[in-house]
Amino acid sequence: MNQSHLHMKWCLAIPLLLASQWAMAQTRTITGKVTDSTSEPLAGVNVTVKGTSQGTITDVDGKFTLTLPDGKKELEASYLGFATQTIAIGTSSDIRIKLTEELSDLEEVIVVGYGTMKKKDLTGSVASIKPADIASVAAPNAMQAMQAKVPGLDLTQSNGQ
């Protein structure tokens, strides 16, 4: 093999090597764990790459894994009842996030037969019945037991059609 042929192979190989290194530097994998102020893991926390729609949700142990695009240096963790937190990543690939409770923003939500609504938007009255209250009434079925426990409650049973 002559010297110019060998030189040509190296000239082609070096740019390919550099291109593959550049492509690998575009993303990196970040792992981490999200806990509350008592260090208990939080499941279902939204962890996103700030400024993107890319993200994940923590598992039952509060752990997450996601791919961080090149140039992105912040994560955002949000969870109902907790303050949203922005985390600077730096060079770390294992992130620990501790969320603090923020109960002042929560509003009581009432579940109704056709959806949910905020308590302040609810028109009408609301009653709560515990299963033990229903079981304590001598009635042939649960509907009649509920009618006996809630004043003004009128339940009708359809024929299933």
HELIX and SHEET records of a PDB file:
HELIX    1   1 GLN A    3  MET A   24  1                                  22    
HELIX    2   2 LEU A  103  ASP A  105  5                                   3    
HELIX    3   3 LYS A  119  ASP A  121  5                                   3    
HELIX    4   4 PRO A  131  ALA A  135  1                                   5    
HELIX    5   5 ALA A  142  LYS A  149  1                                   8    
SHEET    1   A 3 LYS A  63  PRO A  69  0                                        
SHEET    2   A 3 THR A  27  THR A  35 -1                                        
SHEET    3   A 3 ASP A  94  LYS A  98  1                                        
SHEET    1   B 4 GLY A  55  ILE A  57  0                                        
SHEET    2   B 4 ASN A  46  VAL A  49 -1                                        
SHEET    3   B 4 GLU A  74  TYR A  79 -1                                        
SHEET    4   B 4 PHE A  82  ALA A  88 -1                                        
SHEET    1   C 2 VAL A 109  VAL A 112  0                                        
SHEET    2   C 2 GLY A 115  LYS A 118 -1                                        
END                                                                             
